[in-house]
Amino acid sequence: MAVNSLIIEKKRETQIIIVIVFLLSVFLNQSNVLFGINLSISDFLILGVIVSLIIKQELKLPLKHIIVFSAFSILILFHSLFIIPNQYMIVADPVATLIDYTKLLVVFLYYIIGFNLSRLKLTVVFLKGFLVGSVVIGFLGILISFVQIPYLSSIMLFGETRLIGFMNDPNFFAVIQCCALSILLRMKPINMVVRIGSIGIIVLSIISSGSKSAIILIALYSVYFLIGKAVEMKKTTPLKIVSLLLLILGTSVIAPTLLSYSDELMAIIIDRFPTFSRVELLFTDFSSAVSDGGSGRAQVWETALHMIGTAPLLGVGLGNYITIADQSIDVPSVAHNTYLQLAAEWGIVLTVFFFIYVGSTLIHNKKNNSKNDQNDQIRQIIRDILIIFLIASISLSLNNARIFWLVLGISVFQTKYNNQGTQSGKGEDQYESIRDNGHL
């Protein structure tokens, strides 16, 4: 009887963790600035996951990760508060430095949770929760384009036209939706009607965001996705060749007709989604769309490059970027480029090491030789999300993006620890060996 009670109690604890993880994943689609701090409901839920895992003695992370992060923290804080203020003749701002470091600490917690979600086989729960949140928010965003809902409109629209969902930036919202799109394209099983309908909702919500960067991102990801599918084709049959030729021929016949109605189509779309006028330039005048007048990023990129040039080794540190940028431009802003932002704040050396680390997970995140299709599917989805963020990082500062760090943690376990367990054939015993060999 006592054994049965123990089993029931363990099942209940597991179900509670699953529910919290699901909700956390849903609210990764939400963040707002309160009291000058970017907060998300997921930040509070992640504490619930951490506490639950600690109680169950299931929270683990390789000790070297803790050591590296601690060493980095000491170095970057000392550099930010003592070296950089003297170098640039500015007054150190401990509050700004603390806020930036808190952001870094929070995303490191997401990294830890991602690592443990993969270890505990909860990645699918995360993906489903995130996808549900993205599709529901996308649907609400499209709905307010047809039906006036004052309260939702004031929350979900930026500048009364651009859809931001429950985020605080339309461009980041669009990137999040692109991640959801990759899940929809890869995840199985999903009912075909549900899949197509959800893809339509996600694509329309991205268009409604008015993000030109996201439209380019979709185009690049689509090319990557199609090339991957072509490579995966094991056999090329005459039927497949004929089908491909018919598709190309049909497209060439239909294209002129579609182009003749393109102006009318654009007018209809813009009438229903006014913010699409921003995106229209990509189809009508691409060079203008990506120029300084179209994106306005050239000046902030130049400022970031100037900072990198003056502090290439360890950067300008945390909490100092805006203050130093104020010396170069009238309206200081982040670099709108993750690579430049990190290189300016952390220095070139640490930034290069970090992206080598990220790149190594992508290189090794390939299909394994197991017959578990779901594991391969999850690997593909996680790899795709990382690639989407790496592409989007060219035009956005995503260094504090919660989902990126969570997915990175998942990918690290998949590639650097899960493989060891698979190769050794020890399964769950590998997790116990992790606990016994210097892991927390």
ChimeraX attribute file (.defattr): number of C-alpha atoms within 10 A of each C-alpha:
attribute: neighborCount
match mode: 1-to-1
recipient: residues
	/A:1	6
	/A:2	7
	/A:3	8
	/A:4	9
	/A:5	10
	/A:6	11
	/A:7	12
	/A:8	12
	/A:9	12
	/A:10	13
	/A:11	12
	/A:12	12
	/A:13	15
	/A:14	15
	/A:15	12
	/A:16	15
	/A:17	18
	/A:18	17
	/A:19	14
	/A:20	21
	/A:21	26
	/A:22	23
	/A:23	20
	/A:24	25
	/A:25	25
	/A:26	23
	/A:27	20
	/A:28	23
	/A:29	27
	/A:30	20
	/A:31	21
	/A:32	15
	/A:33	11
	/A:34	9
	/A:35	7
	/A:36	8
	/A:37	13
	/A:38	14
	/A:39	15
	/A:40	20
	/A:41	16
	/A:42	22
	/A:43	18
	/A:44	11
	/A:45	18
	/A:46	20
	/A:47	16
	/A:48	17
	/A:49	21
	/A:50	19
	/A:51	14
	/A:52	18
	/A:53	18
	/A:54	12
	/A:55	11
	/A:56	12
	/A:57	10
	/A:58	17
	/A:59	22
	/A:60	18
	/A:61	20
	/A:62	16
	/A:63	14
	/A:64	12
	/A:65	13
	/A:66	15
	/A:67	11
	/A:68	10
	/A:69	14
	/A:70	12
	/A:71	11
	/A:72	14
	/A:73	15
	/A:74	11
	/A:75	14
	/A:76	22
	/A:77	18
	/A:78	14
	/A:79	18
	/A:80	26
	/A:81	21
	/A:82	12
	/A:83	16
	/A:84	22
	/A:85	18
	/A:86	12
	/A:87	11
	/A:88	15
	/A:89	10
	/A:90	12
	/A:91	13
	/A:92	18
	/A:93	15
	/A:94	15
	/A:95	10
	/A:96	16
	/A:97	20
	/A:98	15
	/A:99	16
	/A:100	18
	/A:101	18
	/A:102	13
	/A:103	19
	/A:104	19
	/A:105	15
	/A:106	17
	/A:107	21
	/A:108	19
	/A:109	20
	/A:110	27
	/A:111	24
	/A:112	23
	/A:113	26
	/A:114	26
	/A:115	27
	/A:116	23
	/A:117	24
	/A:118	21
	/A:119	20
	/A:120	13
	/A:121	11
	/A:122	17
	/A:123	23
	/A:124	16
	/A:125	18
	/A:126	24
	/A:127	22
	/A:128	18
	/A:129	21
	/A:130	26
	/A:131	24
	/A:132	17
	/A:133	22
	/A:134	29
	/A:135	23
	/A:136	15
	/A:137	23
	/A:138	27
	/A:139	18
	/A:140	18
	/A:141	27
	/A:142	20
	/A:143	14
	/A:144	16
	/A:145	17
	/A:146	10
	/A:147	10
	/A:148	10
	/A:149	12
	/A:150	9
	/A:151	8
	/A:152	15
	/A:153	20
	/A:154	11
	/A:155	15
	/A:156	23
	/A:157	23
	/A:158	18
	/A:159	10
	/A:160	12
	/A:161	17
	/A:162	25
	/A:163	32
	/A:164	27
	/A:165	30
	/A:166	22
	/A:167	24
	/A:168	18
	/A:169	17
	/A:170	23
	/A:171	23
	/A:172	22
	/A:173	25
	/A:174	32
	/A:175	26
	/A:176	26
	/A:177	30
	/A:178	27
	/A:179	24
	/A:180	25
	/A:181	24
	/A:182	23
	/A:183	23
	/A:184	22
	/A:185	14
	/A:186	15
	/A:187	17
	/A:188	13
	/A:189	8
	/A:190	12
	/A:191	9
	/A:192	9
	/A:193	9
	/A:194	11
	/A:195	17
	/A:196	14
	/A:197	12
	/A:198	22
	/A:199	21
	/A:200	16
	/A:201	23
	/A:202	28
	/A:203	19
	/A:204	17
	/A:205	28
	/A:206	31
	/A:207	25
	/A:208	30
	/A:209	32
	/A:210	25
	/A:211	24
	/A:212	24
	/A:213	24
	/A:214	27
	/A:215	20
	/A:216	15
	/A:217	19
	/A:218	22
	/A:219	12
	/A:220	13
	/A:221	18
	/A:222	13
	/A:223	12
	/A:224	14
	/A:225	16
	/A:226	11
	/A:227	11
	/A:228	11
	/A:229	10
	/A:230	11
	/A:231	9
	/A:232	9
	/A:233	8
	/A:234	7
	/A:235	7
	/A:236	9
	/A:237	9
	/A:238	9
	/A:239	9
	/A:240	11
	/A:241	11
	/A:242	11
	/A:243	12
	/A:244	12
	/A:245	12
	/A:246	12
	/A:247	12
	/A:248	11
	/A:249	11
	/A:250	11
	/A:251	12
	/A:252	11
	/A:253	11
	/A:254	10
	/A:255	10
	/A:256	11
	/A:257	10
	/A:258	12
	/A:259	11
	/A:260	10
	/A:261	10
	/A:262	14
	/A:263	12
	/A:264	11
	/A:265	13
	/A:266	14
	/A:267	15
	/A:268	12
	/A:269	17
	/A:270	17
	/A:271	12
	/A:272	12
	/A:273	22
	/A:274	17
	/A:275	22
	/A:276	23
	/A:277	17
	/A:278	19
	/A:279	23
	/A:280	19
	/A:281	16
	/A:282	18
	/A:283	11
	/A:284	12
	/A:285	10
	/A:286	13
	/A:287	12
	/A:288	13
	/A:289	20
	/A:290	17
	/A:291	12
	/A:292	12
	/A:293	10
	/A:294	16
	/A:295	15
	/A:296	13
	/A:297	19
	/A:298	14
	/A:299	15
	/A:300	21
	/A:301	19
	/A:302	15
	/A:303	23
	/A:304	26
	/A:305	18
	/A:306	15
	/A:307	23
	/A:308	23
	/A:309	15
	/A:310	13
	/A:311	21
	/A:312	18
	/A:313	17
	/A:314	21
	/A:315	28
	/A:316	29
	/A:317	27
	/A:318	26
	/A:319	22
	/A:320	24
	/A:321	23
	/A:322	17
	/A:323	17
	/A:324	20
	/A:325	20
	/A:326	13
	/A:327	12
	/A:328	17
	/A:329	14
	/A:330	8
	/A:331	10
	/A:332	17
	/A:333	18
	/A:334	18
	/A:335	27
	/A:336	21
	/A:337	21
	/A:338	23
	/A:339	22
	/A:340	28
	/A:341	26
	/A:342	24
	/A:343	27
	/A:344	29
	/A:345	26
	/A:346	26
	/A:347	23
	/A:348	21
	/A:349	13
	/A:350	17
	/A:351	22
	/A:352	15
	/A:353	11
	/A:354	13
	/A:355	13
	/A:356	12
	/A:357	13
	/A:358	17
	/A:359	15
	/A:360	15
	/A:361	22
	/A:362	21
	/A:363	10
	/A:364	16
	/A:365	20
	/A:366	14
	/A:367	14
	/A:368	16
	/A:369	9
	/A:370	10
	/A:371	8
	/A:372	10
	/A:373	12
	/A:374	13
	/A:375	17
	/A:376	17
	/A:377	16
	/A:378	23
	/A:379	21
	/A:380	20
	/A:381	22
	/A:382	25
	/A:383	22
	/A:384	20
	/A:385	23
	/A:386	23
	/A:387	17
	/A:388	22
	/A:389	22
	/A:390	19
	/A:391	19
	/A:392	25
	/A:393	20
	/A:394	16
	/A:395	21
	/A:396	23
	/A:397	19
	/A:398	23
	/A:399	18
	/A:400	17
	/A:401	17
	/A:402	24
	/A:403	23
	/A:404	23
	/A:405	24
	/A:406	22
	/A:407	25
	/A:408	25
	/A:409	25
	/A:410	28
	/A:411	28
	/A:412	22
	/A:413	20
	/A:414	24
	/A:415	19
	/A:416	14
	/A:417	17
	/A:418	19
	/A:419	16
	/A:420	15
	/A:421	18
	/A:422	15
	/A:423	12
	/A:424	11
	/A:425	11
	/A:426	13
	/A:427	14
	/A:428	13
	/A:429	12
	/A:430	17
	/A:431	18
	/A:432	12
	/A:433	13
	/A:434	17
	/A:435	17
	/A:436	10
	/A:437	10
	/A:438	11
	/A:439	17
	/A:440	16
